[in-house]
Amino acid sequence: QVQLVESGGGLVQPGGSLRLSCAVAGSIFGIRAMGWYRQAPGKERELVAGVTSGGNTNYVDSVKGRFTISRDKDKKMVYLQMNSLKPADTAVYYCNVIDGTLEYDYWGQGTQVTVSS
């Protein structure tokens, strides 16, 4: 059974930084991509950043230049470094892993990020 375990959320002041981590517990034989989504109250879930098995990354425009996604293949972990945080970044952040072999999406339980003074 595969589980994604997230950590690193919390309360931070505007302009501050947080680093989210996601660990893959269990076996996934063909990770095609890993990413972070977020969902703010009353809004749809959106892709924040993603990284493919080949190392290509993509970001939603609102976080470009502020957030950095990275992964450790050996440890099966993905990270999201968030700098210059804004109140608009407040949301529940979810880790996502796509199994390219099974064509299946795995999701973490979500971690709350609150940016407020």
Backbone as JSON Lines, residues from 0, in Angstrom:
{"i":0,"aa":"Q","n":[0.85,-1.19,0.0],"ca":[0.0,0.0,0.0],"c":[0.89,1.24,0.0]}
{"i":1,"aa":"V","n":[0.55,2.19,-0.85],"ca":[1.34,3.4,-0.99],"c":[0.71,4.53,-0.18]}
{"i":2,"aa":"Q","n":[1.55,5.23,0.54],"ca":[1.09,6.43,1.26],"c":[2.07,7.56,1.0]}
{"i":3,"aa":"L","n":[1.54,8.76,0.91],"ca":[2.37,9.96,0.8],"c":[2.25,10.71,2.11]}
{"i":4,"aa":"V","n":[3.39,10.97,2.73],"ca":[3.41,11.61,4.04],"c":[4.03,12.99,3.9]}
{"i":5,"aa":"E","n":[3.24,14.02,4.16],"ca":[3.69,15.39,4.0],"c":[4.06,15.99,5.35]}
{"i":6,"aa":"S","n":[4.96,16.97,5.29],"ca":[5.34,17.7,6.49],"c":[5.85,19.08,6.08]}
{"i":7,"aa":"G","n":[5.9,19.98,7.06],"ca":[6.52,21.28,6.81],"c":[5.59,22.45,6.75]}
{"i":8,"aa":"G","n":[4.3,22.22,6.8],"ca":[3.37,23.36,6.77],"c":[3.39,24.12,8.08]}
{"i":9,"aa":"G","n":[2.65,25.22,8.1],"ca":[2.58,26.01,9.33],"c":[2.17,27.43,9.07]}
{"i":10,"aa":"L","n":[2.36,28.25,10.09],"ca":[2.03,29.67,10.03],"c":[3.31,30.46,9.83]}
{"i":11,"aa":"V","n":[3.3,31.38,8.87],"ca":[4.47,32.19,8.59],"c":[4.02,33.6,8.24]}
{"i":12,"aa":"Q","n":[4.86,34.56,8.53],"ca":[4.53,35.94,8.19],"c":[4.79,36.21,6.71]}
{"i":13,"aa":"P","n":[4.11,37.19,6.15],"ca":[4.39,37.55,4.75],"c":[5.88,37.84,4.55]}
{"i":14,"aa":"G","n":[6.4,37.31,3.44],"ca":[7.83,37.46,3.17],"c":[8.67,36.33,3.7]}
{"i":15,"aa":"G","n":[8.08,35.48,4.51],"ca":[8.8,34.37,5.1],"c":[8.92,33.18,4.17]}
{"i":16,"aa":"S","n":[9.52,32.12,4.7],"ca":[9.77,30.91,3.91],"c":[9.31,29.67,4.66]}
{"i":17,"aa":"L","n":[8.94,28.68,3.89],"ca":[8.63,27.35,4.41],"c":[9.13,26.32,3.41]}
{"i":18,"aa":"R","n":[9.42,25.14,3.92],"ca":[9.81,24.04,3.04],"c":[8.91,22.85,3.33]}
{"i":19,"aa":"L","n":[8.19,22.43,2.3],"ca":[7.33,21.26,2.41],"c":[8.09,20.02,1.95]}
{"i":20,"aa":"S","n":[7.83,18.91,2.62],"ca":[8.43,17.64,2.24],"c":[7.35,16.6,2.06]}
{"i":21,"aa":"C","n":[7.59,15.68,1.16],"ca":[6.64,14.58,0.93],"c":[7.45,13.3,0.74]}
{"i":22,"aa":"A","n":[7.16,12.33,1.58],"ca":[7.84,11.04,1.5],"c":[6.88,9.98,0.97]}
{"i":23,"aa":"V","n":[7.38,9.18,0.03],"ca":[6.58,8.09,-0.52],"c":[6.87,6.83,0.27]}
{"i":24,"aa":"A","n":[5.84,6.33,0.96],"ca":[5.97,5.08,1.7],"c":[5.3,3.98,0.9]}
{"i":25,"aa":"G","n":[6.03,2.9,0.65],"ca":[5.51,1.84,-0.18],"c":[6.17,1.84,-1.54]}
{"i":26,"aa":"S","n":[5.75,0.92,-2.38],"ca":[6.4,0.73,-3.67],"c":[5.61,1.33,-4.82]}
{"i":27,"aa":"I","n":[6.26,2.19,-5.55],"ca":[5.74,2.69,-6.82],"c":[6.8,2.38,-7.85]}
{"i":28,"aa":"F","n":[6.48,1.6,-8.85],"ca":[7.49,1.07,-9.75],"c":[7.86,2.05,-10.87]}
{"i":29,"aa":"G","n":[6.94,2.91,-11.2],"ca":[7.25,3.82,-12.29],"c":[6.7,5.21,-12.04]}
{"i":30,"aa":"I","n":[7.45,5.99,-11.27],"ca":[6.98,7.36,-10.99],"c":[7.16,8.19,-12.25]}
{"i":31,"aa":"R","n":[6.08,8.72,-12.78],"ca":[6.16,9.55,-13.97],"c":[6.36,11.02,-13.61]}
{"i":32,"aa":"A","n":[5.72,11.42,-12.52],"ca":[5.85,12.82,-12.11],"c":[5.46,12.95,-10.65]}
{"i":33,"aa":"M","n":[5.99,14.0,-10.04],"ca":[5.65,14.33,-8.67],"c":[5.31,15.81,-8.62]}
{"i":34,"aa":"G","n":[4.43,16.19,-7.73],"ca":[4.07,17.59,-7.7],"c":[3.38,18.0,-6.43]}
{"i":35,"aa":"W","n":[3.13,19.29,-6.39],"ca":[2.4,19.9,-5.28],"c":[1.21,20.67,-5.82]}
{"i":36,"aa":"Y","n":[0.07,20.41,-5.23],"ca":[-1.15,21.15,-5.52],"c":[-1.54,21.93,-4.26]}
{"i":37,"aa":"R","n":[-2.42,22.88,-4.44],"ca":[-2.96,23.59,-3.28],"c":[-4.42,23.91,-3.51]}
{"i":38,"aa":"Q","n":[-5.12,24.05,-2.4],"ca":[-6.53,24.41,-2.46],"c":[-6.84,25.4,-1.35]}
{"i":39,"aa":"A","n":[-7.25,26.58,-1.75],"ca":[-7.65,27.6,-0.8],"c":[-9.16,27.52,-0.58]}
{"i":40,"aa":"P","n":[-9.66,28.02,0.53],"ca":[-11.11,27.96,0.8],"c":[-11.91,28.59,-0.33]}
{"i":41,"aa":"G","n":[-12.89,27.86,-0.81],"ca":[-13.76,28.37,-1.85],"c":[-13.18,28.34,-3.25]}
{"i":42,"aa":"K","n":[-11.97,27.78,-3.38],"ca":[-11.33,27.74,-4.7],"c":[-11.06,26.29,-5.1]}
{"i":43,"aa":"E","n":[-10.82,26.11,-6.39],"ca":[-10.5,24.78,-6.88],"c":[-9.03,24.45,-6.6]}
{"i":44,"aa":"R","n":[-8.78,23.16,-6.54],"ca":[-7.4,22.73,-6.36],"c":[-6.6,23.06,-7.62]}
{"i":45,"aa":"E","n":[-5.39,23.6,-7.42],"ca":[-4.56,23.96,-8.57],"c":[-3.17,23.37,-8.43]}
{"i":46,"aa":"L","n":[-2.57,23.08,-9.58],"ca":[-1.19,22.61,-9.59],"c":[-0.27,23.78,-9.3]}
{"i":47,"aa":"V","n":[0.57,23.66,-8.3],"ca":[1.52,24.7,-7.94],"c":[2.85,24.47,-8.65]}
{"i":48,"aa":"A","n":[3.34,23.25,-8.57],"ca":[4.63,22.92,-9.18],"c":[4.7,21.43,-9.41]}
{"i":49,"aa":"G","n":[5.39,21.05,-10.48],"ca":[5.56,19.65,-10.8],"c":[6.94,19.36,-11.32]}
{"i":50,"aa":"V","n":[7.37,18.12,-11.16],"ca":[8.66,17.69,-11.7],"c":[8.47,16.3,-12.29]}
{"i":51,"aa":"T","n":[8.95,16.12,-13.51],"ca":[8.81,14.82,-14.18],"c":[9.97,13.9,-13.81]}
{"i":52,"aa":"S","n":[9.84,12.65,-14.21],"ca":[10.92,11.69,-13.95],"c":[12.21,12.11,-14.64]}
{"i":53,"aa":"G","n":[12.07,12.88,-15.71],"ca":[13.25,13.36,-16.42],"c":[13.84,14.63,-15.84]}
{"i":54,"aa":"G","n":[13.18,15.18,-14.83],"ca":[13.71,16.37,-14.17],"c":[13.15,17.68,-14.66]}
{"i":55,"aa":"N","n":[12.22,17.63,-15.6],"ca":[11.61,18.87,-16.06],"c":[10.63,19.4,-15.02]}
{"i":56,"aa":"T","n":[10.65,20.7,-14.82],"ca":[9.79,21.31,-13.83],"c":[8.84,22.31,-14.47]}
{"i":57,"aa":"N","n":[7.72,22.52,-13.81],"ca":[6.8,23.56,-14.24],"c":[6.14,24.16,-13.01]}
{"i":58,"aa":"Y","n":[5.74,25.42,-13.14],"ca":[5.17,26.17,-12.03],"c":[3.98,26.98,-12.5]}
{"i":59,"aa":"V","n":[3.03,27.16,-11.6],"ca":[1.96,28.1,-11.88],"c":[2.58,29.51,-11.87]}
{"i":60,"aa":"D","n":[2.07,30.39,-12.7],"ca":[2.69,31.71,-12.87],"c":[2.83,32.46,-11.55]}
{"i":61,"aa":"S","n":[1.88,32.3,-10.67],"ca":[1.87,33.11,-9.44],"c":[3.01,32.77,-8.48]}
{"i":62,"aa":"V","n":[3.69,31.64,-8.69],"ca":[4.77,31.26,-7.76],"c":[6.13,31.25,-8.43]}
{"i":63,"aa":"K","n":[6.17,31.52,-9.72],"ca":[7.46,31.5,-10.43],"c":[8.42,32.52,-9.82]}
{"i":64,"aa":"G","n":[9.64,32.06,-9.6],"ca":[10.65,32.92,-8.99],"c":[10.63,32.9,-7.48]}
{"i":65,"aa":"R","n":[9.6,32.33,-6.89],"ca":[9.5,32.28,-5.42],"c":[9.56,30.85,-4.89]}
{"i":66,"aa":"F","n":[8.97,29.91,-5.62],"ca":[8.91,28.51,-5.18],"c":[9.86,27.67,-6.03]}
{"i":67,"aa":"T","n":[10.42,26.64,-5.41],"ca":[11.28,25.71,-6.12],"c":[10.91,24.28,-5.72]}
{"i":68,"aa":"I","n":[10.63,23.46,-6.73],"ca":[10.35,22.06,-6.48],"c":[11.62,21.25,-6.74]}
{"i":69,"aa":"S","n":[11.83,20.24,-5.91],"ca":[12.97,19.35,-6.11],"c":[12.6,17.96,-5.62]}
{"i":70,"aa":"R","n":[13.41,17.0,-6.04],"ca":[13.09,15.63,-5.64],"c":[14.38,14.86,-5.37]}
{"i":71,"aa":"D","n":[14.25,13.84,-4.55],"ca":[15.34,12.91,-4.28],"c":[14.85,11.54,-4.73]}
{"i":72,"aa":"K","n":[15.34,11.08,-5.87],"ca":[14.85,9.83,-6.44],"c":[15.15,8.66,-5.51]}
{"i":73,"aa":"D","n":[16.34,8.63,-4.96],"ca":[16.75,7.49,-4.13],"c":[15.88,7.39,-2.88]}
{"i":74,"aa":"K","n":[15.57,8.54,-2.29],"ca":[14.77,8.55,-1.07],"c":[13.28,8.63,-1.36]}
{"i":75,"aa":"K","n":[12.92,8.75,-2.63],"ca":[11.52,8.87,-3.02],"c":[10.85,10.0,-2.24]}
{"i":76,"aa":"M","n":[11.46,11.16,-2.36],"ca":[10.89,12.33,-1.7],"c":[10.81,13.48,-2.68]}
{"i":77,"aa":"V","n":[9.86,14.37,-2.42],"ca":[9.73,15.59,-3.2],"c":[9.57,16.75,-2.22]}
{"i":78,"aa":"Y","n":[10.16,17.87,-2.59],"ca":[10.18,19.03,-1.71],"c":[9.62,20.25,-2.44]}
{"i":79,"aa":"L","n":[9.12,21.19,-1.66],"ca":[8.7,22.48,-2.22],"c":[9.26,23.57,-1.31]}
{"i":80,"aa":"Q","n":[10.26,24.27,-1.8],"ca":[10.81,25.41,-1.09],"c":[10.02,26.65,-1.47]}
{"i":81,"aa":"M","n":[9.43,27.28,-0.48],"ca":[8.56,28.44,-0.72],"c":[9.17,29.66,-0.05]}
{"i":82,"aa":"N","n":[9.54,30.62,-0.85],"ca":[10.12,31.87,-0.37],"c":[9.21,33.05,-0.69]}
{"i":83,"aa":"S","n":[9.46,34.15,-0.03],"ca":[8.68,35.37,-0.26],"c":[7.18,35.09,-0.24]}
{"i":84,"aa":"L","n":[6.77,34.39,0.76],"ca":[5.37,33.97,0.85],"c":[4.44,35.15,1.0]}
{"i":85,"aa":"K","n":[3.26,35.0,0.4],"ca":[2.24,36.04,0.42],"c":[0.96,35.48,1.04]}
{"i":86,"aa":"P","n":[0.1,36.34,1.55],"ca":[-1.18,35.84,2.07],"c":[-1.96,35.03,1.03]}
{"i":87,"aa":"A","n":[-1.81,35.37,-0.23],"ca":[-2.51,34.63,-1.3],"c":[-2.02,33.2,-1.43]}
{"i":88,"aa":"D","n":[-0.89,32.87,-0.81],"ca":[-0.38,31.5,-0.84],"c":[-1.03,30.61,0.22]}
{"i":89,"aa":"T","n":[-1.84,31.2,1.07],"ca":[-2.51,30.44,2.11],"c":[-3.44,29.4,1.5]}
{"i":90,"aa":"A","n":[-3.23,28.16,1.88],"ca":[-4.01,27.05,1.32],"c":[-3.58,25.75,1.99]}
{"i":91,"aa":"V","n":[-4.33,24.7,1.71],"ca":[-3.88,23.36,2.04],"c":[-3.08,22.85,0.84]}
{"i":92,"aa":"Y","n":[-1.86,22.4,1.11],"ca":[-0.98,21.92,0.06],"c":[-0.96,20.4,0.06]}
{"i":93,"aa":"Y","n":[-1.11,19.83,-1.14],"ca":[-1.18,18.39,-1.3],"c":[-0.04,17.88,-2.17]}
{"i":94,"aa":"C","n":[0.57,16.82,-1.73],"ca":[1.58,16.14,-2.54],"c":[0.87,15.18,-3.5]}
{"i":95,"aa":"N","n":[1.39,15.09,-4.7],"ca":[0.81,14.2,-5.71],"c":[1.92,13.43,-6.42]}
{"i":96,"aa":"V","n":[1.7,12.15,-6.61],"ca":[2.64,11.32,-7.35],"c":[1.87,10.52,-8.39]}
{"i":97,"aa":"I","n":[2.34,10.56,-9.62],"ca":[1.7,9.83,-10.7],"c":[2.5,8.57,-11.0]}
{"i":98,"aa":"D","n":[1.82,7.45,-10.86],"ca":[2.42,6.16,-11.22],"c":[2.18,5.96,-12.71]}
{"i":99,"aa":"G","n":[3.24,6.06,-13.5],"ca":[3.09,5.92,-14.94],"c":[2.84,4.5,-15.39]}
{"i":100,"aa":"T","n":[3.17,3.55,-14.55],"ca":[2.94,2.14,-14.9],"c":[1.46,1.79,-14.75]}
{"i":101,"aa":"L","n":[0.89,2.2,-13.64],"ca":[-0.52,1.9,-13.37],"c":[-1.45,3.01,-13.82]}
{"i":102,"aa":"E","n":[-0.89,4.13,-14.25],"ca":[-1.68,5.31,-14.6],"c":[-2.61,5.66,-13.44]}
{"i":103,"aa":"Y","n":[-2.0,5.88,-12.29],"ca":[-2.76,6.12,-11.08],"c":[-2.14,7.28,-10.32]}
{"i":104,"aa":"D","n":[-3.0,8.11,-9.74],"ca":[-2.55,9.25,-8.94],"c":[-2.62,8.91,-7.46]}
{"i":105,"aa":"Y","n":[-1.54,9.21,-6.76],"ca":[-1.54,9.1,-5.31],"c":[-1.54,10.51,-4.72]}
{"i":106,"aa":"W","n":[-2.25,10.65,-3.58],"ca":[-2.35,11.96,-2.93],"c":[-1.98,11.86,-1.46]}
{"i":107,"aa":"G","n":[-1.35,12.93,-0.98],"ca":[-1.11,13.04,0.44],"c":[-2.34,13.56,1.15]}
{"i":108,"aa":"Q","n":[-2.24,13.64,2.46],"ca":[-3.39,14.06,3.26],"c":[-3.55,15.58,3.31]}
{"i":109,"aa":"G","n":[-2.54,16.29,2.88],"ca":[-2.59,17.75,2.87],"c":[-1.92,18.35,4.1]}
{"i":110,"aa":"T","n":[-1.29,19.49,3.9],"ca":[-0.67,20.21,5.0],"c":[-1.04,21.69,4.86]}
{"i":111,"aa":"Q","n":[-1.44,22.3,5.96],"ca":[-1.92,23.68,5.93],"c":[-0.75,24.65,5.93]}
{"i":112,"aa":"V","n":[-0.81,25.59,5.02],"ca":[0.14,26.72,4.98],"c":[-0.67,27.99,5.15]}
{"i":113,"aa":"T","n":[-0.34,28.75,6.17],"ca":[-1.03,30.01,6.44],"c":[-0.02,31.14,6.47]}
{"i":114,"aa":"V","n":[-0.24,32.13,5.63],"ca":[0.64,33.3,5.57],"c":[-0.13,34.49,6.09]}
{"i":115,"aa":"S","n":[0.27,34.95,7.24],"ca":[-0.47,36.03,7.9],"c":[0.42,36.74,8.89]}
{"i":116,"aa":"S","n":[0.16,38.03,9.03],"ca":[0.89,38.81,10.03],"c":[0.1,38.86,11.34]}
